[in-house]
């Protein structure tokens, strides 16, 4: 029943938005009663949070699959491509980047992101620092936040119809720029 409620809620939140979706409508779409809905979730916000958490986990899994076994630099590039691919699922940008922060607040969304995509990005950046691909003095948390924001902006733009290969190329250039900071400048 919980899975049916999550699926119905996701579809309605994507189609209508959080504010325009009511719990009676979700229950009907799931083939459940409102009592069953409230047995599994305290309120509509808790149901929305569960949908967002599930979506964030799917995105994180795509990042992990795309970056598995790659060098630190390639893990960031391929993981980023996995992120953008996962975010191209209809409705995901709305749920995770637009409605999520509006409904749950920035702090709660940051906590969810830290457990998923941003957490994976931080691990990738930290691994690159540890292995010498990125400068040892690179502020990992700041680099994570800024690169994550770039990926989010790319996902929103691509979701709005922008050219995906252009955004992927620009993100790869940003990553390469970070890696260039760790290489000694050729004096010759």
ChimeraX attribute file (.defattr): number of C-alpha atoms within 10 A of each C-alpha:
attribute: neighborCount
match mode: 1-to-1
recipient: residues
	/A:1	12
	/A:2	15
	/A:3	10
	/A:4	16
	/A:5	24
	/A:6	20
	/A:7	16
	/A:8	19
	/A:9	26
	/A:10	25
	/A:11	17
	/A:12	18
	/A:13	22
	/A:14	17
	/A:15	14
	/A:16	12
	/A:17	16
	/A:18	20
	/A:19	10
	/A:20	9
	/A:21	16
	/A:22	14
	/A:23	17
	/A:24	14
	/A:25	16
	/A:26	26
	/A:27	20
	/A:28	13
	/A:29	17
	/A:30	19
	/A:31	14
	/A:32	17
	/A:33	16
	/A:34	14
	/A:35	11
	/A:36	14
	/A:37	23
	/A:38	15
	/A:39	11
	/A:40	13
	/A:41	17
	/A:42	10
	/A:43	13
	/A:44	18
	/A:45	13
	/A:46	14
	/A:47	22
	/A:48	22
	/A:49	20
	/A:50	16
	/A:51	24
	/A:52	24
	/A:53	20
	/A:54	14
	/A:55	22
	/A:56	25
	/A:57	17
	/A:58	17
	/A:59	22
	/A:60	24
	/A:61	19
	/A:62	22
	/A:63	27
	/A:64	21
	/A:65	14
	/A:66	21
	/A:67	23
	/A:68	13
	/A:69	10
	/A:70	13
	/A:71	16
	/A:72	23
	/A:73	21
	/A:74	18
	/A:75	24
	/A:76	26
	/A:77	24
	/A:78	22
	/A:79	26
	/A:80	26
	/A:81	24
	/A:82	22
	/A:83	23
	/A:84	24
	/A:85	17
	/A:86	21
	/A:87	27
	/A:88	16
	/A:89	12
	/A:90	13
	/A:91	17
	/A:92	22
	/A:93	24
	/A:94	18
	/A:95	25
	/A:96	21
	/A:97	17
	/A:98	13
	/A:99	20
	/A:100	22
	/A:101	16
	/A:102	13
	/A:103	16
	/A:104	16
	/A:105	11
	/A:106	12
	/A:107	10
	/A:108	14
	/A:109	21
	/A:110	16
	/A:111	12
	/A:112	20
	/A:113	20
	/A:114	15
	/A:115	15
	/A:116	21
	/A:117	24
	/A:118	23
	/A:119	18
	/A:120	21
	/A:121	26
	/A:122	21
	/A:123	16
	/A:124	22
	/A:125	27
	/A:126	22
	/A:127	17
	/A:128	20
	/A:129	20
	/A:130	13
	/A:131	13
	/A:132	14
	/A:133	20
	/A:134	25
	/A:135	18
	/A:136	14
	/A:137	8
	/A:138	15
	/A:139	12
	/A:140	19
	/A:141	14
	/A:142	11
	/A:143	16
	/A:144	20
	/A:145	15
	/A:146	12
	/A:147	20
	/A:148	19
	/A:149	13
	/A:150	16
	/A:151	21
	/A:152	18
	/A:153	15
	/A:154	22
	/A:155	25
	/A:156	20
	/A:157	15
	/A:158	21
	/A:159	20
	/A:160	10
	/A:161	9
	/A:162	13
	/A:163	12
	/A:164	18
	/A:165	11
	/A:166	12
	/A:167	20
	/A:168	20
	/A:169	13
	/A:170	14
	/A:171	20
	/A:172	19
	/A:173	13
	/A:174	15
	/A:175	19
	/A:176	16
	/A:177	12
	/A:178	18
	/A:179	18
	/A:180	14
	/A:181	13
	/A:182	16
	/A:183	12
	/A:184	7
	/A:185	8
	/A:186	5
	/A:187	4
	/A:188	3
